[in-house]
């Protein structure tokens, strides 16, 4: 991921605004976060694990 200038983490700063958020784990700690408040306008929420409701995400596997 370094080649693309990306970094992953085990925590999320809920005070920042993100262009995209990728949910790649199904941990309970991530299920009830207010992702809309953390995304910039037209930001993308992608749910790899399929743990969030479809109406909350922009895409999923």
TORGUMI-87389 format. One record per residue: x, y, z of N, C-alpha, C, CB in turn; chain; residue number from 1; residue in three letters. Coordinates in steps of 0.02 Angstrom, whole numbers, plus 50000, padded with zeros to 5 digits. Glycine has a CB too. Example, Ala and Ser with C-alpha at 12.3 -4.5 7.8 and 13.67 -1.06 7.14 Angstrom:
<nodes>
{node {50660; 49716; 50390}; {50615; 49775; 50390}; {50660; 49835; 50390}; {50565; 49776; 50452}; 'A'; 1; 'ALA'}
{node {50642; 49888; 50354}; {50684; 49947; 50357}; {50645; 50002; 50394}; {50704; 49970; 50286}; 'A'; 2; 'SER'}
</nodes>
This chain:
<nodes>
{node {50040; 49941; 50000}; {50000; 50000; 50000}; {50043; 50063; 50000}; {49954; 50000; 50059}; 'A'; 1; 'UNK'}
{node {50104; 50057; 50022}; {50148; 50115; 50024}; {50161; 50143; 49954}; {50213; 50098; 50057}; 'A'; 2; 'UNK'}
{node {50163; 50098; 49905}; {50175; 50120; 49836}; {50121; 50168; 49811}; {50179; 50060; 49790}; 'A'; 3; 'UNK'}
{node {50061; 50163; 49841}; {50006; 50206; 49821}; {49994; 50263; 49870}; {49943; 50165; 49813}; 'A'; 4; 'UNK'}
{node {50035; 50269; 49921}; {50028; 50322; 49970}; {49970; 50310; 50017}; {50019; 50386; 49935}; 'A'; 5; 'UNK'}
{node {49950; 50248; 50027}; {49895; 50230; 50071}; {49921; 50202; 50136}; {49848; 50181; 50037}; 'A'; 6; 'UNK'}
{node {49881; 50208; 50188}; {49899; 50175; 50251}; {49836; 50147; 50283}; {49935; 50224; 50299}; 'A'; 7; 'UNK'}
{node {49843; 50092; 50316}; {49786; 50063; 50352}; {49797; 50075; 50426}; {49779; 49986; 50337}; 'A'; 8; 'UNK'}
{node {49744; 50067; 50464}; {49751; 50079; 50536}; {49702; 50036; 50575}; {49740; 50152; 50551}; 'A'; 9; 'UNK'}
{node {49711; 50037; 50640}; {49667; 49998; 50684}; {49618; 50043; 50720}; {49708; 49959; 50734}; 'A'; 10; 'UNK'}
{node {49625; 50109; 50710}; {49578; 50157; 50740}; {49557; 50206; 50685}; {49609; 50194; 50801}; 'A'; 11; 'UNK'}
{node {49503; 50242; 50699}; {49481; 50293; 50652}; {49469; 50357; 50690}; {49417; 50271; 50613}; 'A'; 12; 'UNK'}
{node {49496; 50411; 50664}; {49487; 50477; 50695}; {49420; 50504; 50672}; {49546; 50526; 50677}; 'A'; 13; 'UNK'}
{node {49371; 50503; 50716}; {49303; 50523; 50697}; {49295; 50599; 50691}; {49254; 50497; 50748}; 'A'; 14; 'UNK'}
{node {49349; 50637; 50704}; {49346; 50709; 50697}; {49369; 50732; 50628}; {49387; 50743; 50751}; 'A'; 15; 'UNK'}
{node {49399; 50688; 50590}; {49424; 50704; 50523}; {49371; 50690; 50471}; {49488; 50665; 50508}; 'A'; 16; 'UNK'}
{node {49381; 50719; 50411}; {49338; 50705; 50353}; {49379; 50664; 50303}; {49312; 50772; 50320}; 'A'; 17; 'UNK'}
{node {49349; 50612; 50277}; {49383; 50566; 50232}; {49351; 50567; 50163}; {49383; 50495; 50260}; 'A'; 18; 'UNK'}
{node {49391; 50556; 50111}; {49366; 50549; 50043}; {49333; 50481; 50035}; {49423; 50559; 49991}; 'A'; 19; 'UNK'}
{node {49363; 50431; 50065}; {49337; 50362; 50061}; {49351; 50325; 50126}; {49367; 50324; 50000}; 'A'; 20; 'UNK'}
{node {49305; 50282; 50144}; {49314; 50238; 50201}; {49299; 50167; 50176}; {49268; 50258; 50263}; 'A'; 21; 'UNK'}
{node {49344; 50121; 50190}; {49336; 50051; 50170}; {49330; 50009; 50233}; {49395; 50026; 50125}; 'A'; 22; 'UNK'}
{node {49272; 49976; 50240}; {49262; 49932; 50297}; {49285; 49862; 50275}; {49185; 49931; 50320}; 'A'; 23; 'UNK'}
{node {49341; 49839; 50304}; {49371; 49776; 50282}; {49367; 49722; 50336}; {49442; 49787; 50262}; 'A'; 24; 'UNK'}
{node {49338; 49739; 50393}; {49330; 49691; 50448}; {49259; 49697; 50476}; {49383; 49703; 50504}; 'A'; 25; 'UNK'}
{node {49236; 49645; 50508}; {49169; 49645; 50536}; {49166; 49657; 50610}; {49136; 49581; 50520}; 'A'; 26; 'UNK'}
{node {49217; 49689; 50638}; {49219; 49701; 50710}; {49162; 49746; 50733}; {49287; 49731; 50730}; 'A'; 27; 'UNK'}
{node {49133; 49729; 50790}; {49076; 49766; 50817}; {49091; 49840; 50827}; {49054; 49736; 50883}; 'A'; 28; 'UNK'}
{node {49153; 49856; 50842}; {49172; 49926; 50855}; {49161; 49971; 50794}; {49245; 49930; 50875}; 'A'; 29; 'UNK'}
{node {49158; 49942; 50735}; {49150; 49981; 50674}; {49078; 49983; 50648}; {49194; 49954; 50620}; 'A'; 30; 'UNK'}
{node {49033; 49945; 50679}; {48965; 49939; 50652}; {48921; 49999; 50665}; {48933; 49879; 50682}; 'A'; 31; 'UNK'}
{node {48931; 50034; 50720}; {48885; 50088; 50738}; {48915; 50157; 50732}; {48862; 50077; 50807}; 'A'; 32; 'UNK'}
{node {48970; 50164; 50695}; {48999; 50230; 50686}; {48957; 50270; 50637}; {49072; 50224; 50659}; 'A'; 33; 'UNK'}
{node {48957; 50336; 50645}; {48921; 50381; 50601}; {48966; 50399; 50541}; {48898; 50446; 50639}; 'A'; 34; 'UNK'}
{node {48968; 50355; 50492}; {49012; 50364; 50435}; {48994; 50425; 50394}; {49011; 50303; 50391}; 'A'; 35; 'UNK'}
{node {48930; 50443; 50390}; {48909; 50501; 50351}; {48943; 50565; 50377}; {48833; 50510; 50354}; 'A'; 36; 'UNK'}
{node {48952; 50570; 50442}; {48983; 50629; 50471}; {49059; 50630; 50460}; {48969; 50633; 50545}; 'A'; 37; 'UNK'}
{node {49088; 50573; 50442}; {49160; 50569; 50431}; {49180; 50575; 50358}; {49186; 50505; 50460}; 'A'; 38; 'UNK'}
{node {49131; 50574; 50312}; {49146; 50578; 50241}; {49137; 50649; 50216}; {49102; 50530; 50202}; 'A'; 39; 'UNK'}
{node {49181; 50669; 50169}; {49170; 50732; 50135}; {49108; 50726; 50092}; {49233; 50753; 50093}; 'A'; 40; 'UNK'}
{node {49084; 50782; 50066}; {49027; 50779; 50020}; {49046; 50735; 49961}; {49006; 50851; 49997}; 'A'; 41; 'UNK'}
{node {49004; 50690; 49942}; {49015; 50642; 49888}; {49070; 50592; 49904}; {49033; 50678; 49824}; 'A'; 42; 'UNK'}
{node {49086; 50583; 49969}; {49134; 50532; 49989}; {49105; 50463; 49979}; {49154; 50542; 50063}; 'A'; 43; 'UNK'}
{node {49148; 50412; 49981}; {49129; 50343; 49966}; {49139; 50299; 50027}; {49170; 50316; 49907}; 'A'; 44; 'UNK'}
{node {49088; 50259; 50042}; {49092; 50209; 50095}; {49085; 50141; 50062}; {49036; 50220; 50151}; 'A'; 45; 'UNK'}
{node {49138; 50100; 50066}; {49138; 50034; 50035}; {49144; 49981; 50089}; {49196; 50027; 49984}; 'A'; 46; 'UNK'}
{node {49100; 49932; 50086}; {49095; 49879; 50138}; {49117; 49813; 50108}; {49022; 49874; 50165}; 'A'; 47; 'UNK'}
{node {49180; 49795; 50120}; {49208; 49733; 50093}; {49175; 49671; 50124}; {49283; 49730; 50104}; 'A'; 48; 'UNK'}
{node {49160; 49674; 50189}; {49134; 49616; 50225}; {49058; 49609; 50223}; {49156; 49621; 50297}; 'A'; 49; 'UNK'}
{node {49023; 49659; 50199}; {48950; 49655; 50196}; {48917; 49658; 50264}; {48930; 49591; 50161}; 'A'; 50; 'UNK'}
{node {48945; 49696; 50310}; {48918; 49699; 50378}; {48871; 49758; 50390}; {48975; 49704; 50427}; 'A'; 51; 'UNK'}
{node {48871; 49808; 50345}; {48827; 49865; 50352}; {48767; 49856; 50305}; {48864; 49931; 50336}; 'A'; 52; 'UNK'}
{node {48712; 49890; 50322}; {48652; 49887; 50279}; {48668; 49918; 50211}; {48592; 49922; 50313}; 'A'; 53; 'UNK'}
{node {48638; 49891; 50159}; {48651; 49914; 50091}; {48637; 49989; 50082}; {48609; 49875; 50041}; 'A'; 54; 'UNK'}
{node {48587; 50016; 50117}; {48571; 50086; 50108}; {48621; 50133; 50141}; {48501; 50100; 50136}; 'A'; 55; 'UNK'}
{node {48669; 50105; 50178}; {48721; 50146; 50211}; {48785; 50150; 50170}; {48737; 50118; 50279}; 'A'; 56; 'UNK'}
{node {48793; 50106; 50120}; {48856; 50102; 50084}; {48849; 50118; 50010}; {48886; 50032; 50091}; 'A'; 57; 'UNK'}
{node {48906; 50136; 49979}; {48907; 50150; 49908}; {48924; 50088; 49868}; {48957; 50205; 49892}; 'A'; 58; 'UNK'}
{node {48953; 50038; 49900}; {48971; 49977; 49865}; {48991; 49923; 49915}; {49026; 49989; 49815}; 'A'; 59; 'UNK'}
{node {48990; 49862; 49892}; {49012; 49806; 49934}; {49030; 49747; 49889}; {48957; 49786; 49986}; 'A'; 60; 'UNK'}
{node {49067; 49702; 49917}; {49083; 49640; 49882}; {49031; 49588; 49895}; {49153; 49613; 49902}; 'A'; 61; 'UNK'}
</nodes>
